[in-house]
């Protein structure tokens, strides 16, 4: 059990980017493993009840380890984190933010503890200062990378790249570091070979885990039968191994039914509003035709934008770019572009140009700016309504 606790502690520490030492107390290791598993969604109560000294619980830890392998992709995460980076990479994320809409109504107020506005303004200013400093450092790093790529252009053996990276340039300047890089690459090769061997034996492991789950289910049923009068509120027999699975499945089913019902209500509401709108339009015959066409065109454009946003939320994100991408300098001249066109097509991964990513980010920035302006206008209207209800108070906007 102690070895299993230490193993999970080391693996989860690497995932969360923390440092670990062998001198860490076993109590701290056990607490961290329980917290990390709960954080990732493993809510089995039997694991949380294990003692802090790590003396028992090998079977529960085996089940938790298998859950990490299956649901979290533990080995893939570790391989990606421990990968030796020889090229210049940048992290690109084109995924849409799927954050819940927490906008409150005019009369709702969820903030119980009042916070001084001046403190929030100070925090906002400090955050802006740090953000500007980080942005400046990132720009300086991009300039230095561009200089290295430009000065070493045409020196690389791989014509798809054409230039050296920072690591390769450092190896040319300091050849004594080559042995260290070679050892890191050999270690990564051994890890990849072990991963390939594991993928071949993985079906055997999961067949064995099925028998372990059956044994744990039988033991859980026996314990539940003996302790039914002592402990109330025990989980059902079908969910003794994964109590969160049935609950999560039920929540997903309810959410799916709610979404279908909301979609039907939305269609009915759109049909009713459309019929009411056309009745109003028919009643206003004195409205000029040009003005009506312009107004209708603006309304139709606004509706199409909103419907496009709703469609993008429901549609699967197939072409989203997420993760690290290697930076490769491409010449802007048409001749060199034609010359490198054939080599680019032979690349293993599809090439993504920075201009395309920049245009996509600019479009998203414009959309967020419009949303921010709408929120500001709504907040300003709410403040004006609140100010009108105050007697004897003069409100001066900043």
Secondary structure as GFF3:
##gff-version 3
##sequence-region A 1 398
A	DSSP	alpha_helix	2	15	.	.	.	ID=ss1
A	DSSP	alpha_helix	26	39	.	.	.	ID=ss2
A	DSSP	alpha_helix	45	48	.	.	.	ID=ss3
A	DSSP	alpha_helix	58	67	.	.	.	ID=ss4
A	DSSP	pi_helix	68	72	.	.	.	ID=ss5
A	DSSP	alpha_helix	74	81	.	.	.	ID=ss6
A	DSSP	beta_strand	89	93	.	.	.	ID=ss7
A	DSSP	alpha_helix	117	151	.	.	.	ID=ss8
A	DSSP	alpha_helix	166	173	.	.	.	ID=ss9
A	DSSP	three_ten_helix	175	177	.	.	.	ID=ss10
A	DSSP	alpha_helix	178	226	.	.	.	ID=ss11
A	DSSP	three_ten_helix	237	239	.	.	.	ID=ss12
A	DSSP	alpha_helix	243	283	.	.	.	ID=ss13
A	DSSP	alpha_helix	289	314	.	.	.	ID=ss14
A	DSSP	beta_strand	322	326	.	.	.	ID=ss15
A	DSSP	alpha_helix	334	345	.	.	.	ID=ss16
A	DSSP	alpha_helix	354	388	.	.	.	ID=ss17
###
